[in-house]
Amino acid sequence: MAMSDQEIQAGLAEIINEETGLDAEAVQPDKSFTEDLDIDSLSMMTIVVNAEEKFDVRIPDDEVKNLSTVGDAVAFIKNAQG
């Protein structure tokens, strides 16, 4: 069963918190990973790998650059779960 946007966002917030120490409350759909959350490319790759495992989806490397906001990532994961 596909997860809701809120469930995916909460899961991402948990992963981001574990990787960066950022408060889960800061992880909102309109937040940019690099601009607002200050996540570097190395941390982003770790977050992607952890998200792939947690949500059982595949996020190709060439798609990662298109995921600039938390909302982008939530939408991608939701579609990938299809």
Secondary structure as GFF3:
##gff-version 3
##sequence-region A 1 82
A	DSSP	alpha_helix	5	20	.	.	.	ID=ss1
A	DSSP	three_ten_helix	24	26	.	.	.	ID=ss2
A	DSSP	alpha_helix	41	55	.	.	.	ID=ss3
A	DSSP	alpha_helix	61	64	.	.	.	ID=ss4
A	DSSP	alpha_helix	70	81	.	.	.	ID=ss5
###
